[in-house]
Amino acid sequence: MDATPEPLSARAEHYLRHTEGGSFPLALTRQFPRIANRLVELKDDKEALRTYFDELTHDRRGDRHGFPFDVLMDIHALREAMLGDLTGFTLDDENKWVS
């Protein structure tokens, strides 16, 4: 297994720096660049993008630890900027997405 994390791609950095309606997701790109890369890969397929956001914010396996608060807020802001909606974002005792 390769221990080197996937770096933020130039394409993802450019897109995220120029995303209308949002600020650059610094916490997400520093801590989880592979997620940022994937979001940009899916940006033109709204259905797949919505599914990926749902996978990030809903624990269907029951063993996830969640994201740090600043990363979760970046994901939330990107969902709103990229999809124009806030659906799927919930905070409750069943889905604790802040570690």
Order of alpha helices (4+ residues) and beta strands (2+ residues): alpha-alpha-alpha-alpha-alpha
